[in-house]
Amino acid sequence: MNATYPFSAVVGLDDLKLALLLNAVSPRVGGVLVRGEKGTAKSTIVRALAAQLPAVDTVAGCRFACDPAAPDPDCPDGPHEAGGPAERRPSALVELPVGASEDRLAGSLDVERALTEGVKAFEPGLLAAAHRGVLYVDEVNLLHDHLVDLLLDAAALGTCYVERESVSVRHAARFLLVGTMNPEEGELRPQLLDRFGLTVEVRASRDPKERAEVVRRRLAFEADPAAFAARWADAEATLAGRIGAARERLDGVRLPDRRLEQIAAVCAGFEVDGLRADLVTANAALAHAAWLGRDVVTAEDVRAAARLSLPHRRRRDPFDAPGLDESLLDELLSSTSPDDDDPPPGGGTTQETGGAQEGGGAQEGGTPPEEDPARGEDSAGRESGAVRDRPPRGDDPAWGDNAPRQNDPPGGGDGVGSGGDHAAGGVPGERVAVALAPYAVPMLEVPGVGDGVAGRRSRARTPRGRVTGARRPDARVRDPHVVATLLAAAPHQRARGRDGAGLVLRPDDLREAVREGREGNLVLFVVDASGSMAARRRMTTVKTAVLSLLLDAYQRRDKVGLVTFRGRAAELVLPPTSSVEAGAARLRALPTGGRTPLAAGLVRAAEVLRAERLRDPARRPLLVVVTDGRATAGGDVERAAGLLAGTAAIVVDCESGPVRLGLAGRLAVRLGARLVPLDDLGGAVRDHRKAA
């Protein structure tokens, strides 16, 4: 059996440790969403925590891990008698792969046997395997939306429902849910973000000593996993005991009315939607108090809970990054604290994550530090879970040039030439125009019917949607068309010897439904950023229009890419990605100036689409060319347009003024594209032009 890296040996990541431990103490907190860059030990720490959770008693032979003291009355393997034979199992760690199907997640019903034999045959899925354990979803933002909905519904209800036509099964599914994601690959919808109890942003340390300690411990573990684990065994045992003690203490922790009112005031002060934030913060504060050995929730517990429960619930725009103004949090706590309270902890306050379990310091050879388990301090007196003097995200070099700033308006920054090294020290004559607030745009779609990934743009044959017909199944039936099945069986009833009520069905009678829904597409923007677009501040209007189209792509679950052309060449500014936010950031920093190499832009677009067809052949592309049609540099436009023959395309005509040459219209004819005047993208665009 492969050794698991010890939780106590993970260096840093204090917020993440705290969030995981609070969920381990109280599953009512609602899980953790971990946002962060690659290679930050997200998976390592989740697996390490699962190894520290207490073992569970289950009904012997039950595939659904029923508790023998209180068996699930709806268990498909039941009924079980209370107090019957039991067995002890380790807490399960179940990993959900990105490519999992609905049947793999929720379980599958053999509808064919149900209809032809009357047998309710159910094969449990990953939700059943994770019951009373941990369900870990890596890259949760890349899962299909319907799977994320199903997953979060089960986590919220504690029950998994599987229904196929008139056959249904349900079973208990209570688990600690941990999802990880890299924001560069796309955000979750705000509605789904809200369903995660806590969220944590993780970044690799910029401290050379801490980075060296991470490598030192990892090398020691890989050289001799058993010996490394033995060195941390005492710390791990202390951690496991502390989790168990906190779980036992939890039911006795009291949440005074004044603290509940403080939680409500903080959530209202941050203007979060709904009441889920209040509930999660209250449960997290109770868990935090239990973790620190307290019987009553304090302001410190409220602050620790709010720091983890509110950041992802404050997004007002799809392009906003989750975040929390800690100075506002302290102000709200101070203004709502009773006079007899100690002042709430400010700035970098206690976020206890496990006493001896931290390992945050740089100890030589990966030796566990000596700490006080009750207060979480190492031998140097450092509060190992503390978060001190953390710079605002916009001042943190780890965020790069597109970092959101504290004073950014909704939409993720001022969107202008104030940011980005493109604006300063660039080519003489370059400008970076302001992008204004996006607006609703008309529906743009790819003609025909596709077979792509479920989304909300173009027509497609999908597992969900309206029924358009029936067909013979190629494999096991998942979605039977009952009427077509009955019609196929009806003519054969006399030959089959039917002599009573009901029909006699055979496997050959089965028909499955053919459904039509909507798919997500690859929307590739090709944007003219030449000097002609900068005239009369036209680029402000163009950027606003493209930003609006990006917002539309986000809402319709598309992948997006961005090619720009100016000067003498075209550039792939954003390779195709699900991160519409990244597209918005690149667009806002986009400078204009120089000549107009239109042909180069079209050739670059053809190259990108050719590569994407090999990588993702089922996703149909939609090309959106934003230009006035002028071509003043490089290449034959007609020949370049021929490379895009057969690609669904839209040409957004940006030409303005009393005298118009109609060059964008000619380009649309060459591409076989639909021509859309910029004014037609939204009524609000005229107001934007006046403002510009």
DANOR-V660093 format. One line per field, one symbol per residue. psi: psi as a letter, one per 30 degrees, with the letter a starting at -180 (. if undefined). A space follows every 10 residues. Layout:
psi = ???
This chain:
psi = kkkkkkeffk kbheeeeeee eeeeejffeg lkkjklllhg geeeeeeeee ffkklkklkk fkfghkkffi kjfgkffalk kkgakllkll kkjkkjlegk leeeeflkki eeeeeffgki jkjlafeeff kgbkjkjkhf fflkeeeeee eeeeeefgkk kkkjcgklkl lkikljkkkl ljffgkllke eeeffkelkk kkkkkgjeee eeeeeeeeee eeeieeeeee fgeeeeeeee eeeeeeeefe ffkkjleeee eeeeeeeeeg hlkageeeee eeeeeeeeee egglfkklee eeeeeeffff efggkfkffk kklkjfeeee eeeefgkleg llkkklciak ikggcffehf likkghkklk ljfffhkafg gkjfgljkhk llefgjfffa fgkklegklk fhlfgagflk feekgakkfk ljlkkakllk llkklklaka hakkbgdlkl jlflakkfal lkkfakkeik jeeeeeeefe fgeefggkga llljkleffk klkklkbklk ljjjkjkjgl efffkhhffe eeeeeeeeee eeeefghlll ljklklcgll kjejlklfif eeeeeeeegk lllaaiieee eeeeeeeeee eeeeeiffjk ljkjkjlffk jgkjljeeee effgkfkklk jjjgkllfjk fgeeeeeeee fhlkkjkeff fkefeeeeee e.
